[in-house]
């Protein structure tokens, strides 16, 4: 008796499709970045208030920050445990992260200037996020380059001996 | 195209390479799972394994060692299933004993394969069966088997020896003579 798997290769790939879907990867990256940007934005806004805020406003700020952190956590969890990011995806994701960091820092700086609060906290947040995402982008490019080099080596026909 | 090249391309995000990798290793993975579990669960567990492979593939640092890595994941999934099954059967056995029922099935017997093709293998204890499947059916080296099973290479060799002895005695019991 010869047994075989019930699922064909095509059926197996179809069943794995949800884990590989582009929409899911985009959702994961968007959740993480918007959550982190939102948290930074709210924290800067909250911390930059000139006078003491009423209790209700404080609670609202805290709640919104928690919501943003939850989105960031959800996106991070998806990326760590559920959605595979292949080398090319990582390069794209790192550049999106860098763009989001720069945009958040610029928006926070504009807000600080408009409200006349100090630029110090904004630059501190930007100084944390922008270099971190830059490092991620450099690492993602290096990994992709290494894989492309290895693929070329493996594709190249073997050198004939002397 | 070598496995390593397929893995590297899949790690870059090439879907065709990933599909080819699944097509190439689908049957060996299923065969390994089938030797350890019944047919009904073999398909489910194989799918779980491939899902874990896809999720872990971007982090695989040595594409040349794809096969041992793949079977390490497969082994983990099979072990998880068996552990769950043993726990349930153990619980069931306790309940039966408490109810005065003394005809308790051996959990290993319950886990073994009934198909004719694997009847000999299914007569072996799990550790020996697993090593035989990996070494002879999947053509993996002693070192790869050791890595997959997380045991020293010496233990792999001693399990292989014991498995051969057990197989020989089972064959002799069935009337085969060398």
Interface residues (C-beta under 8 A of the other chain):
Chain A: X1 X2 X3 X4 X5 X6 X7 X9 X12 X13 X15 X16 X19 X20 X81 X82 X83 X84 X85 X86 X87 X88 X89 X90 X144 X147 X148 X150 X151 X154 X155
Chain B: X2 X4 X5 X8 X9 X10 X11 X12 X13 X15 X18 X19 X22 X23 X26 X27 X30 X34 X39 X42 X43 X46 X47 X50 X51 X54 X55 X56 X57 X58 X63 X115 X116 X117
